[in-house]
Amino acid sequence: MTPLFKVSTKSNANSVAGALAASFKEHDQCEMLTVGAGALNQAMKAIIIARGFLAPQGISISCVPSFEEIEINGEKRTAIKLIINQDK
């Protein structure tokens, strides 16, 4: 099962980066789900930081963004899903 990280505006980018980097020990792919500009900002910072954590181990990652319709408190919202892949 692909790990899913839900990132918010209040998420700590360094903490998310550590969890993201750790997930690549067991998985070749993970996903991040964000709603709003602040959450997307924190997610992108986390990906950049995680790349720095993984590079010395010879692991390179890339990100593919997409839209996803989700429901929050009965209201439909458009989220941005970031699929992070380990480059082969």
C-alpha positions as CSV (number, residue, x, y, z in Angstrom):
1,M,0.0,0.0,0.0
2,T,1.4,3.4,-1.0
3,P,1.8,5.7,2.0
4,L,-0.4,8.9,2.0
5,F,0.7,12.0,3.8
6,K,-1.9,14.7,4.4
7,V,-0.1,18.0,4.6
8,S,-1.6,21.2,6.0
9,T,-0.5,24.8,6.3
10,K,0.5,24.0,9.9
11,S,2.6,20.9,8.9
12,N,6.3,21.2,9.8
13,A,8.2,20.8,6.5
14,N,11.2,19.2,8.2
15,S,9.1,16.6,10.0
16,V,7.2,15.7,6.8
17,A,10.5,15.5,5.0
18,G,11.8,13.0,7.5
19,A,8.7,10.9,7.3
20,L,8.8,11.0,3.5
21,A,12.5,10.0,3.4
22,A,11.9,7.2,5.8
23,S,9.0,5.9,3.6
24,F,11.4,5.3,0.7
25,K,13.2,2.6,2.8
26,E,10.2,0.4,2.2
27,H,8.3,1.9,-0.8
28,D,9.2,3.2,-4.2
29,Q,6.3,5.7,-4.2
30,C,4.3,7.8,-1.8
31,E,1.6,10.4,-2.1
32,M,0.9,13.8,-0.5
33,L,-2.5,15.4,-0.4
34,T,-2.8,19.2,0.0
35,V,-5.7,21.7,0.0
36,G,-4.8,25.3,-0.3
37,A,-1.7,27.3,-1.2
38,G,-0.1,27.1,2.3
39,A,-0.4,23.3,2.4
40,L,1.1,23.0,-1.0
41,N,4.0,25.3,0.0
42,Q,4.8,23.1,3.0
43,A,4.5,19.9,0.9
44,M,6.9,21.3,-1.7
45,K,9.4,22.4,0.9
46,A,9.2,18.9,2.5
47,I,10.0,17.3,-0.9
48,I,13.0,19.6,-1.4
49,I,14.3,18.8,2.0
50,A,13.7,15.1,1.6
51,R,15.7,15.1,-1.7
52,G,18.6,16.5,0.4
53,F,18.2,13.7,3.0
54,L,18.0,11.0,0.3
55,A,20.8,12.2,-2.1
56,P,23.7,11.0,0.0
57,Q,22.1,7.5,-0.1
58,G,22.0,7.5,-3.9
59,I,18.2,7.9,-3.9
60,S,16.7,10.4,-6.3
61,I,13.0,11.3,-6.2
62,S,10.6,13.2,-8.5
63,C,7.1,14.6,-8.1
64,V,4.1,14.3,-10.4
65,P,1.2,16.7,-9.4
66,S,-2.5,16.0,-10.2
67,F,-5.9,17.3,-9.0
68,E,-8.3,15.2,-6.9
69,E,-11.8,15.9,-5.8
70,I,-12.3,15.2,-2.1
71,E,-15.0,15.8,0.5
72,I,-14.4,17.8,3.7
73,N,-17.2,18.2,6.1
74,G,-19.7,17.3,3.4
75,E,-18.3,19.9,1.0
76,K,-16.5,19.0,-2.2
77,R,-13.1,20.5,-2.5
78,T,-10.3,20.3,-5.1
79,A,-7.1,19.0,-3.6
80,I,-3.6,18.7,-5.2
81,K,-2.2,15.2,-5.0
82,L,1.6,14.9,-5.3
83,I,2.8,11.5,-6.3
84,I,6.5,11.2,-5.3
85,N,8.4,8.4,-7.1
86,Q,11.8,7.0,-6.5
87,D,13.8,7.4,-9.8
88,K,15.3,4.2,-11.1
